[in-house]
């Protein structure tokens, strides 16, 4: 064999070896359990599989957001003696959205104090980021905390990660049906808030988005992913209601909103972040009151006028 033939054979061997190694690396990456390495699936085409992994049905909301509720119907919680239903203040959720070639998930998990560390450890192990941990209520029994999450990757793997975390809680394995009525004039409330409310298991909810575009890491966050002001009404005894929820605020709105709430006797129960890198920077102000429904509704309408939401 001449020197030229030897060099040509050696180069061919090296090229074949490099192709083989690259192919093996790609195969390993595709089979890796890490969500960052998995090929993404199209979220809208995989909704049924996401529902199956989470164990709950979802709904498609504006902005192509696939929203799944995770209410803690296993918990019996009272605030200052008033029993609260899951939809009033114990309504955990996850929201999935397709972004380019991957899926983004955000959520708010409702936890007892003893559940926080196991759930957080499992989420981190599965590659889900924790973005906030805090209270929403004051004086509730038992103590309830709220864990906000953020994840990016394969829709099915994200759903599995969230389900494996919620399996460490008392969240019922099966859906528990409820049937409650809402005895007040919802049309009057809709007119007052200038938005159409919804009633779920006797809880009236109004969701009011902000007017400016909200982004995180350059991606637009639709209101259905937790960046809309949410107000809930639950009927109680003596023709009263308990109200709670959160106003989504920029920094300059925080104190005008807090002052207006307090002027009307509505408690401010928490002020905090839910996300880490959003733009504009947002603060979430939670509140509580127990009084006549339209007295409280008029007060909340005045509060909304302090925000860039109407």
FENQUIGI-V399401 format. One record per pair of residues at least 4 apart in sequence whose ideal C-beta (glycine too) atoms are under 7 Angstrom apart, sorted by the first residue. I is the first residue (numbers start at 1). GAP is how many residues later the second one is. Records with the same first field share a line. If there is no record, write none. Layout:
I: GAP + GAP
This chain:
1: 4 + 5
2: 4
3: 4
4: 4
5: 4
6: 4
7: 4
8: 4
9: 4
10: 4
11: 4
12: 4
13: 4
14: 4
15: 4
16: 4
17: 4
18: 4
19: 4
20: 4
21: 4
22: 4
23: 4
24: 4
25: 4
26: 4
27: 4
28: 4
29: 8
30: 9
32: 5
34: 93
35: 92 + 118 + 119 + 122 + 123
36: 91 + 117
38: 115 + 116 + 119
40: 61 + 62 + 63 + 114
41: 5 + 113 + 114 + 115
42: 4 + 56
43: 23 + 53 + 55 + 60 + 112
44: 20 + 54
46: 4 + 109 + 110
47: 4 + 11 + 19
48: 4
49: 4 + 107
50: 4 + 8 + 16 + 46 + 105 + 106 + 109
51: 5 + 6 + 7
53: 103 + 106 + 107 + 110
54: 14 + 40 + 105 + 108 + 109
55: 108 + 118
56: 12 + 13 + 14 + 119
58: 8 + 9 + 10
59: 8
60: 6
61: 4 + 6 + 163
62: 160 + 162
63: 159 + 161
64: 33 + 34
65: 30 + 32 + 157 + 159 + 160
66: 30
67: 26 + 28 + 157
68: 25 + 26
69: 22 + 24
70: 22 + 23 + 24 + 39 + 96 + 101
71: 15 + 16 + 19 + 20 + 21
72: 14 + 18 + 20 + 38 + 99
73: 13 + 99 + 103
74: 96 + 97 + 98
75: 15
77: 7 + 13 + 63 + 64 + 65 + 67
78: 4 + 5 + 6 + 62 + 63
79: 5 + 58 + 60 + 61 + 209
80: 59
82: 154 + 160 + 208
84: 4 + 5 + 6 + 150 + 158
85: 116 + 117 + 118 + 149
86: 4 + 5
87: 4 + 113 + 114 + 116
88: 115 + 144 + 146 + 154 + 156
89: 47 + 48 + 155
90: 20 + 54
92: 16 + 17 + 18
93: 14 + 15
94: 11 + 13 + 68
95: 10 + 11 + 12 + 129 + 130 + 131
96: 7 + 9 + 59
97: 6 + 7 + 125 + 128
98: 5
99: 5 + 120
102: 50 + 51
103: 50 + 51 + 52 + 55
104: 48 + 115
105: 46 + 53
106: 43 + 44 + 119 + 120
107: 42 + 55
108: 38 + 40 + 118
109: 10 + 38 + 40 + 57
110: 34 + 36
111: 4 + 5 + 8 + 34 + 36 + 58
112: 30 + 32
113: 30 + 32
115: 4 + 53 + 54
116: 4 + 17 + 29 + 31
117: 4
118: 4 + 50
119: 4 + 28 + 46 + 49 + 50
120: 4 + 10 + 27
121: 4
122: 4 + 42 + 43 + 46
123: 5 + 7 + 26 + 38 + 42
124: 4 + 6
126: 35 + 38
127: 24 + 26 + 34
128: 21 + 23 + 33
129: 20 + 21 + 22
130: 17 + 19
131: 17 + 18 + 19 + 143 + 144 + 145
132: 16 + 140 + 141 + 142
133: 12 + 14
134: 11 + 12 + 136 + 138
135: 10 + 135
136: 10 + 133 + 134 + 150
137: 7 + 107 + 132 + 151
138: 129 + 131 + 150
140: 4
148: 126
150: 125
151: 7 + 10
153: 4 + 5
154: 4
155: 4
156: 4
157: 4
158: 4
159: 4
160: 4
161: 4
162: 4
163: 4
166: 5
172: 4
178: 23
180: 21 + 22
181: 21
182: 4 + 17 + 20 + 22 + 53
183: 52
184: 109
185: 4
186: 4 + 11 + 13 + 18
187: 4
188: 4
189: 4 + 8 + 15 + 108
190: 5 + 6 + 7
192: 105 + 106 + 109
193: 4 + 13 + 15 + 108
194: 116
195: 11 + 13
197: 7 + 8 + 9
198: 7
199: 4 + 5
200: 5
202: 33
203: 29 + 30 + 31
204: 29
205: 25 + 27
206: 25
207: 21 + 23
208: 20 + 21 + 96 + 101
209: 14 + 19 + 100
210: 4 + 17 + 38 + 98 + 99
211: 97 + 98
212: 68 + 96
213: 7
214: 7 + 13 + 64
215: 4 + 5 + 6 + 63 + 64
216: 5 + 59 + 61 + 62
217: 60
221: 4 + 6 + 57
223: 4 + 5
226: 48
227: 21 + 55
228: 20
229: 17 + 18 + 19 + 80
230: 15 + 16
231: 12 + 14 + 69
232: 11 + 12 + 13
233: 8 + 10 + 60
234: 7 + 8
235: 6
236: 4 + 5 + 6 + 54
240: 50 + 51 + 52
241: 52 + 55
242: 48
243: 46 + 53
244: 42 + 43 + 44
245: 42
246: 38 + 39 + 40
247: 10 + 38 + 56 + 60
248: 34 + 36
249: 4 + 5 + 8 + 33 + 34 + 36 + 58
250: 30 + 31 + 32
251: 30 + 32
253: 4 + 53 + 54
254: 4 + 17 + 29 + 31
255: 4
256: 4 + 50
257: 4 + 28 + 46 + 49 + 50
258: 4 + 10 + 27
259: 4
260: 4 + 42 + 43 + 46
261: 5 + 7 + 26 + 42
262: 4 + 6
264: 35
265: 24
266: 21 + 23 + 33
267: 20 + 21 + 22
268: 17 + 19
269: 17 + 18 + 19
270: 16
271: 12 + 14
272: 11 + 12
273: 10
274: 10
275: 7
278: 4
289: 7
291: 4 + 5
292: 4
293: 4
294: 4
295: 4
296: 4
297: 4
298: 4
299: 4
300: 4
304: 5 + 6
305: 5
